[in-house]
Amino acid sequence: MKIFIDTANIEEIKEISSWGILQGVTTNPSLLAKEGVKIQDVITQICDLVDGPISAEVISMNSEDMVMEARQLAKMHKNVVIKIPMCEEGLKAVNCLSSEGIRTNVTLIFSVHQAMLAAAAGADFVSPFVGRLDDIGSDGIQIIKDMAEVFRIYEIKTQIIGASIRNLTHVLDCAKAGAHIATIPYKVIKQMVNHPLTDVGIDKFLQDYNKSK
């Protein structure tokens, strides 16, 4: 499973990218608003840091305007993937962009049915929201399992991005469920590095080394 970071914070991207493990970035209007930036202002910086798919979301709600926005964003860098919300107008836009060779990531997916429609329209990626499904009492991971099974049976090439990741359990469960990618918040990626036994082991090695000097 590939690891993407879900953020618009350049310093976070720079830090995690320096580890050599980052394979893509997802942003959305909420993350951009949190940083007080516009996607056009940061997209080139992100693409310079990470050589992989960089999702930039349109804000229009009709297909013609979505397509116009998408074309402008796609011109900024070859790695830009256009994030489109799951809706009727979004499907129209995805189909048009797919015919033009512009990659898309259909976001706000909450069912296998929606993922199937997005894939049929030509989406390169679909983003089921694990955490938000859990919030309403649904099983977000089961949705990914079902989605992965359907995609496998019919040899659908659309990649599944586990999104709305809240904790380490979500990361592991996405990998076991068959997600191709998990887009993970900065704080959760940082948690993936650490384990108390690793810290104890390092401390013990250093103590033993110092004793032998």
C-alpha positions in Angstrom: 0.0 0.0 0.0 1.4 3.4 -1.0 1.6 6.2 1.6 0.3 9.7 0.7 0.1 12.6 3.1 -3.1 14.5 3.6 -2.1 18.1 4.2 -1.5 21.5 2.6 1.3 22.4 5.0 4.6 22.7 3.1 6.7 22.1 6.2 4.9 18.9 7.0 5.3 17.7 3.4 9.0 18.7 3.4 9.7 16.7 6.6 7.9 13.5 5.7 9.3 13.7 2.1 12.8 13.8 3.5 12.3 10.3 4.9 12.0 8.9 1.4 8.7 7.1 2.0 6.2 9.6 0.6 4.5 8.6 -2.7 1.9 11.3 -3.1 -0.1 14.2 -1.5 -3.8 15.0 -1.2 -5.2 18.4 -0.4 -8.7 19.8 -0.1 -10.3 23.2 0.4 -10.5 22.7 4.1 -6.8 21.9 4.5 -5.9 24.9 2.3 -8.1 27.2 4.4 -6.4 25.9 7.5 -3.1 27.0 6.1 -4.5 30.2 4.7 -3.3 29.4 1.1 -4.7 28.7 -2.3 -3.9 25.6 -4.2 -2.4 27.6 -7.1 0.1 29.2 -4.6 1.4 25.9 -3.2 1.0 23.3 -5.9 4.4 23.9 -7.6 6.1 23.7 -4.2 4.4 20.4 -3.4 5.3 19.0 -6.8 8.9 19.9 -6.3 9.0 18.0 -3.0 7.1 14.8 -4.0 7.3 12.9 -7.2 3.9 11.3 -7.3 0.2 12.1 -7.7 -0.7 15.4 -6.1 -4.5 15.9 -5.7 -5.9 19.4 -6.2 -9.6 19.8 -5.7 -12.0 21.9 -7.9 -14.5 24.1 -6.1 -17.1 24.5 -8.8 -20.3 22.5 -8.7 -21.3 22.2 -12.3 -19.4 20.1 -14.8 -18.4 22.7 -17.3 -16.8 24.9 -14.6 -15.2 21.8 -13.0 -13.6 21.0 -16.3 -12.3 24.5 -16.9 -10.8 24.6 -13.4 -9.3 21.2 -13.9 -7.6 22.1 -17.1 -5.9 25.1 -15.5 -4.7 23.0 -12.5 -3.5 20.2 -14.7 -1.3 22.6 -16.7 0.7 23.5 -13.6 2.5 20.1 -13.3 2.4 16.7 -14.9 1.8 15.1 -11.4 -1.4 17.1 -10.6 -4.5 14.9 -10.2 -7.8 16.7 -10.2 -10.0 16.0 -7.2 -13.7 15.9 -8.1 -16.6 15.5 -5.6 -18.9 12.5 -6.1 -22.1 13.9 -7.7 -23.8 13.8 -11.0 -22.0 16.9 -12.3 -18.8 15.4 -11.0 -19.2 12.2 -13.0 -19.8 14.3 -16.1 -16.6 16.2 -15.5 -14.6 13.0 -14.8 -15.7 11.5 -18.0 -14.8 14.6 -20.0 -11.4 14.9 -18.3 -10.6 11.2 -18.7 -11.1 11.6 -22.5 -8.6 14.4 -22.4 -6.0 12.4 -20.5 -6.4 14.4 -17.3 -6.2 12.2 -14.2 -9.0 12.4 -11.6 -9.6 11.4 -8.0 -13.2 11.2 -7.0 -13.6 12.2 -3.4 -16.3 12.0 -0.8 -17.0 8.4 -1.6 -19.2 6.6 1.0 -20.4 3.5 -0.8 -19.3 0.9 -3.2 -22.0 2.0 -5.6 -20.5 5.5 -5.8 -17.0 4.0 -6.4 -18.4 1.8 -9.2 -19.9 4.8 -10.9 -16.7 6.9 -10.5 -14.6 4.1 -12.0 -17.1 3.7 -14.9 -16.8 7.4 -15.6 -13.0 7.0 -15.9 -11.7 8.0 -12.5 -8.1 7.1 -11.8 -8.6 7.1 -8.1 -11.5 6.9 -5.7 -11.4 8.2 -2.1 -13.7 6.4 0.4 -13.8 8.3 3.7 -13.1 5.7 6.4 -13.3 8.0 9.5 -16.5 9.8 8.5 -18.2 6.5 7.9 -17.2 5.3 11.3 -18.5 8.6 12.8 -22.1 7.7 11.6 -21.9 4.1 12.8 -21.0 2.5 9.5 -18.0 0.3 8.9 -15.6 2.4 6.8 -13.1 -0.5 6.4 -15.7 -2.9 5.3 -16.6 -0.5 2.5 -13.0 -0.6 1.3 -13.0 -4.5 1.5 -16.1 -4.7 -0.6 -14.8 -2.1 -3.0 -11.5 -3.9 -3.4 -13.3 -7.2 -4.0 -15.5 -5.8 -6.7 -12.6 -4.0 -8.4 -10.6 -7.2 -8.3 -13.4 -9.4 -9.8 -13.9 -7.0 -12.7 -10.3 -6.0 -13.1 -11.1 -2.4 -12.6 -7.9 -0.3 -12.8 -9.1 2.6 -10.6 -7.0 2.8 -7.5 -8.6 3.0 -4.0 -7.3 5.7 -1.7 -8.2 5.1 2.0 -9.1 8.6 3.2 -10.3 10.3 6.4 -7.7 8.3 8.3 -7.8 9.0 12.0 -5.4 6.6 13.7 -2.9 3.8 13.3 -5.6 1.2 13.3 -7.2 2.8 10.3 -3.8 2.6 8.4 -3.3 -1.1 9.1 -6.9 -1.9 8.4 -6.8 -0.1 5.0 -3.7 -2.1 4.1 -5.4 -5.4 5.1 -8.6 -4.4 3.3 -6.9 -4.0 -0.1 -6.6 -0.2 -0.4 -3.9 0.7 -3.0 -3.1 3.9 -1.1 -3.8 5.5 2.3 -3.6 9.2 2.5 -2.6 9.9 6.1 -2.4 13.0 8.3 1.0 14.2 9.4 0.5 13.3 13.1 -0.5 9.7 12.2 2.5 9.2 9.9 4.7 10.4 12.8 3.0 7.9 15.1 3.8 5.1 12.6 7.6 5.6 13.2 7.5 5.1 17.0 7.2 2.1 19.3 8.1 2.1 23.0 10.2 -1.1 22.6 12.2 0.6 19.8 13.0 3.5 22.1 14.0 1.1 24.9 16.1 -0.9 22.5 18.0 2.1 21.2 18.6 3.4 24.7 20.0 -0.1 25.7 22.3 -0.3 22.7 23.7 3.2 23.5 24.2 2.3 27.2 26.0 -0.9 26.3 28.2 0.9 23.8 29.1 3.6 26.3 30.1 0.9 28.8 32.4 -0.8 26.4 34.3 2.4 25.6 
